[in-house]
Amino acid sequence: MRAGPTQFVYCPDFSSGWAKSMSGIPTPRLMGNFIRVYFYSRDNAGDGHITYIDVAAEDPTRITYLHKECILDPGDPGDFDDCGVCPSCVISFRERTFFHYFGIQRLEKIPYMYFGGLAEEIPGGKLRKLSRVPLLERTSEAPHLRSASSVLPWGQGLKMWYVSGSAWFEKDGKKFPKYQLKSALSSDGILWKDTDEPVLSYANEYEFGFGRPWAHHNEHGYHLFYSIRSVNSPYRIGYAHSDNGREWTRKDNLLNIEKQAWNGEMTCYPALVSTPSGDYLFFNGNGYGATGFGFCRIHW
């Protein structure tokens, strides 16, 4: 497996009232001859709103449609997503299209909490939240972070890989969460039960987080892309392989993503989409999405 040349796709002009910064967490979805890429932008209060662009499947650098309204907004005051919503993945299951997202709450004693929510696509391409409470609620093992899910078909049901966090530490006067990846199973796409399978282990004492996983399955096995966070370097994208979707081997050295001006300091939040023209890995660059997003072609 190797990554082809990096190509830039899009960064908003930040002229909309609800989009004053960020084009974060690109989430691609193949729709015929085009790819819909969902992402979030922040308003002046720092709250995230979700929108999308469409790009040509044969050439994702060619934008065919720019949606100028948000399709999912923060929740009401006090809700788990009252400070913003961010896309995770889209999965079609039993004649329903589920849109996984995660909600943000800013706090006083720790910076934030993230919990996964669930919406459903309705006619017109709009989204309807299925609940005011999280799909991934807090647990004793993950009281602060349980979000950023990636979902694949699994037998007669679904399997999810997601971010799980329960602890914080301080460095240079700033607080950071410590978080791992977990997996869960569902028979209906709504009720989920965690597995006891370990997903990834830290490679050294400097790593403290695996952000936004993206699972993919093809004839070469199961593949997991993720963002590696450490105290001595910015986010970078990692890769792991599995023959069965349960036991993973990290092979981060295989994914050597080309650096350009917009992603020269950071690469993060990967998401892969398969098309007849090839497999494209979308990702953010510097500033967690402040400079937009691009892609590279993955060669297996």
N, C-alpha and C positions, 0 to 999 in steps of 0.2 A: 504494500500500500504506500502510495506517495501522493503529495499534493502538487498540483500544477501551479502556474503563475498566479499571483494575486491580482484581482481586478476590482476596482472600486465601483460601487453601484449608486449609492444615494446618501445625501445628507440634506435635511430640510433647510429652507431659508429662515425658519423660525419667525415667520411673520404672523402666524395665527395666534389668537389669544390663549389657546390651550396648548400651544407648541412653541415654547420659548427656548428650549434647550433639549438635547438628547434625541437620538434615534436608536434606541436601545433594544437589545434582545431580538434580532431578526428571526422570524419564525416562518419558514417557507412552506407552501402547500401547492402541489401541482394541480392545476385546473385546466385540463385540455392542453392547448398550445401555449399557455402562459403559467407563470408561477406567481401566486399571491404571497407577498412577504409582509406579514404583520410585524409591527414594532410599536414601541411606546415613546411618547415625548412628554416633557414636563411643562407645566404652566409656570407663571411667575411665583406661585406659592411652593413650587417643587413637587406638585402632585402629578402622577403619571396618567396619561390617557392613551388608549390604543387606537391605531389607525392602520392603513396598509397602502402599499403600492403594488401594481402588477408589472411584471417584466416578462419579456419573451423567453420561452423555454429553450429555444435554440441559441439565444444570446442574452443572458441575464443582465448585461450592461445596458440593454435597450429597454427603457421604461415605456410601457404602453398605456399606463393609466396611473394617475396620482389622485388618491382619495383625499378630499380636503376637509372632511369631517371626522370626528372620532366615533368609533363604533362601540367602545366600552369605556365608561367613566368611573371615577372613584365612587365608593358607596357613601351612604349617609353618615353624619358624625357619629362616632362610636362603633361603626361597623369595622370588620377586620380589614377592609380595603378602603378606608376613608382618606388615606393619604396617597392613593395611587393604585393603578392596576398595570400589570406587565404580562405579555403573552408567554405561554409555555409551549403548547403544542395543539394540534388539531387532529382528531381521530374520528373516523366514521365507523359506527358500530350499530348493527341491527337497525338500519334505516334511520339512524339519528347521527347528527354531526356534533360531537362534543368539542368545545373549545376550553382547554385548560389554561388558566391564568393564575397569577398570584397577586394577592393584595398586600399593601404596605400600610403599616401603622408606625408613626414616629412616636417615640416615648421619651421620658425624662431621664430615667436611670440607665437605660441602654438606648442606643440610637434608634433601633427599629425592631419590628417583628414582621416576618413574612409567612403567610399561610396560603396554601393553594385553594383556589376557587374553581367553580365549574359553571360555564355558560353553554347555551345551545344556539346553533345557527338557526335563524328563522328566515322566512321568505324575504328577499331583497338583500341578502348578505349581512343583515344585522344580527346582533347577538343579544340574547336574553339570559340574564343571570338566573340560575336555577335555585339559588338560596342566598340569604343574607349572611349565612354562617359558612365557614370554610368547608370545602370538600375534605381537605387534610387538616383536621383539627389538631390542637396541641395534645401531646402525650407526655408522660413522665420522662420518657427518653428524649423527646424533642419539644420542649416547652416554648421555644423561641422561634425556631425556623423549621418549617415543614412545607416545602413548596418547590417550584421550578420543575415540574414533572415532565417526563417523556414517556409516552405510552405506545406499546406495540401489541398486535394480536398475539394471544397465547392460548393455544388449545381452543376451547370453546369460549374463552373469555379474553381478558386483557392483563398485561403486566406493565407495571410502572416502575421507573427509576426516578428518584427525587432527592432533593437536598434536605438534610436533617441536621439541626444544630441545637445545642443545649448549654454551651458555655461561651464566655467572653474573656478576653484578656486585653491588657492595655500596653501600648507601645508608643513612645514619644508623645504621650499625652492624649492618644486617640484610642478608642475602644474598637476591637475587632471581634467578630464571632468566630468560633471554631466549629467546623461543620464537615460532615461526611455525606456519602451517598447511601441510600437505602432502597429497597425494592418492596413492592406490594402487588397483590393479585386481586382481581375483581371478576365476578361473573356477569355483572350488569353495567359496569362502567360508572357506577355511582357509589356503591359501598365497597370499600377497600380494606384489605387485611395485610399487614406487614408480613414479609417472610423473615426467616432468621438467617438469610444468606448474606455473608459479607460481600461488599461490592469492590471497593478499592481500599488500599492501605497507603498511608503517607510514605513517600520515598526517603524522607530524611526529617531531621528535627526542625527544619525551617518551614515546611509545608503545614498549613493549618486549614485549608478548605478546598473543596471541589465544587465549583459553581456550575449551574445550568447544564445538566447532563443531556445528551441526545443519543438515544439508542436507535440502531439500524440493523436490519437483518437482510442478508442476501445469500447467494450461493457460496460465498466465502465464509459464512458464519455470522456471528453477532458482533456488532461493533459499537463502541461507546466513546463518544467525544465529550469533553468536559473542559472547564477552565480550572487551571491549577493556581492556587493562591499561596504565596509564601512571604515570609517576613523580609527576605533579601532580594526579591525581584517582583516586578508587576505581574498581573495575570498573564498567563500564556495557555495555549490550548494543548491538551493532552489527548491520548488515544489509548484504548484498551481493546483487546480481542477476546472472544469466548467462542468455544465450539457449541455450547449448550445454553447460553444466556444465563448461567448460574455462577460459573467460576471464571474470573477475569484475570488476564495477564496484561499488565501495563507495558505498552510499547511506544512511549512518548517520543522516542528518538526517530520514529518513522515519519512523524508529521512535522516536516520542516517548512513552515509557512513563510513565504517571501515577505520581507518587510518593505513598506513604502512609507511615504511621509505620513499618511493618515493612520497607519498601524505600526509605525516604527517603534513606539514605546510600549505598546500593549496589544495583545490579541485575546479575545474573550467571547463567550456566549455563542458557541458553535451550534449549527443546525444543518442537517444534510437533507437534500431532496433528490430523489432519483427521477430522471426524465429520459425520454428516448434519445436525447442528445448527449446525455452524460449525467454523472452524479456531481452535484454542486454542494460545497460546504460554505454556507453563509456564516459570517461572524462580524463582530464589532472590533473596532480599533481603539485608538487612544481615548482615555477618559471615560471608559465603560460605555462608549457610544456617543460621546460628544462630537466626534469627527465623522460619524456616519457608519455605514457598513458596506462590506464587499463580499467577495467569494473567491474560492479557488476550486478547480475541478479535482476530484479525487479519482485516482487511478488504482484499481485493485490489483 
